[in-house]
Amino acid sequence: MVSSIRDAASGDIPQVVELDTVVAGGDDERPAAIERWIAAGSMRVAVATDEIVGYCVIERAFLGHWFVEMVMVAEDSRGQGIGAELLLDAQRQRDTAKLFTSTNLSNQPMQRLLARLGWRSVGIVYGLDEGDPELFYLAPGAITGLS
């Protein structure tokens, strides 16, 4: 259970890097991205019993709208609602009418989470990751002409 969600600080970098499965998978560029996200004030972390168990990166980088760039939950903390809490926090943080995110077609757990939270599928882009299209979603409560 998450005790708090707060802005990430530079002192959080080691814990965030440690829980990140992309880093564990050998992505040498991810630690630098984590540092940039924290320095820019784009990252929020979920804390449970004084330990960071997940993070969310939101940036105003999608045609002037907020975009959830990344949601990451520590492997041993998955399935406990932490990802949902981070996404709900992102929805509260926005100051635009629309909040978007995306995930790969292969990422079924994220698609299920987004559906459960009421996010709507709004498009698909091919060619970002070879053979694994990117699905785009719009947060609930967004002002839009979509039906």
N, C-alpha and C positions, 0 to 999 in steps of 0.2 A: 504494500500500500504506500502510495506517495504521501509524504508529509508536507512537501512544498514544491512549488515550481517557481524558479527565480531566474533572473538574468545570470548568465555564465560570467565568470571572472577569470582573469589570467591564471590564477592559482588552481583552477579546475582542469587545465589542459591535460595533466597526466592521467587523471581519472577518466576524462572523456576519451582520450586516445586509447586507453586500456579497454574500454567497453566497446569501442567501435569495431564491428566485424569486418569492415572494409580494410582497416589497418591490419587486422589479423590475417586477412586474405592476401596481404603483401603489397597493398597500394602505398607506395612511398610518398605520394603527393598528398595523401589525406591529412597527415598531421599538420602540414602547412595550411591546408584549407580550414582545419579546426581552429588554428591560431588566428587566421584572418576573420572567420566568423565571430569569434569571441571579441577580437579587437574592434570589429565593426558594430558590436552590440546586437548582432543578429541571432544569437543563440540563447535559448532558455533551457535550463536543466531541471530534470525531475530528481528530487532527493527523497530517499527513504532511509531512515535511521542513519543520518549523516553520511550516506554514500550516494553518489550520483548513479542513477539506474537508467537514465535515458536522457536524450536531448532532442530538441527541435530547432531547426533553423528557418527563420522567416525573413524574407528580403522583399523590398519593394522593387522588384526587378522584372515584372511581367507586364509590359505595356502600361506601366504606371500603377499596377495593382500589386497587392501583397501576394507572395508565392511561398508556399511551404517547400523549401528546397530539400530538406532532409528531416526524417524522423528516424531515430535510432534508439532501440531499447536493448540493454544488456541481455545477452542470450539467456542467462539464468533467471531473468526477471520477466521474460515474455509470457503472455497469456494472463497477465494480472491487471490489465486495463491501463497500463502506463502510457502506451501509444495513444489511446483514446483521450486520456487526460491532457497529454501534450497537444493534440490537435484541437481540443476544446479551448485550451489556453491560447493557442494561435488565433482561433476565431475571436476570442475576447480582445486580443491585442491589436487587431486590425483597425485601421481608421479609414478604410475605403469600402465601397459598397460590395466589392467582390474580393474573394480570396480563392486562389487556385492552388492546385498541387498536381503532381503527376507520379506515376509509377510504371514500372515495366509490366508488360502483359504476363510475364512469368511470375510476378510477385503477387500470388493469390492471397496471402495473409493481409497485405496492405489493401488490396481491393475489397476484401471482406470487411475490414475495419472501416474503410471509407463508406461503404454501403450501409453498414450498421449505424454510422453517425449521420446519415442522410446526405452525403456528398453525391452530386450528380455527375455522371460521365458527360463530358462536353466535347471530346475530340480525341483523335489519335494521330500520332506522328510516326512515320516510318523513317528509318535510316539513322537514328541517333545511336542505338545499339544494334549492331547487325543481327538480324533474325529475332529481335525482341522489341516489338513496337512499344512506344511510350503512350500510355493512356492518361488523358488530362481530366481533371475533376474540378468542380466548382462547389464551394462550401454552402451548406444550407443557410438560408436567410439572406442570400445575395439578391440584390436588386437587378433583375434581368428581364429581358423580353422572351426568354426561353420558356417553353411549356413543359 
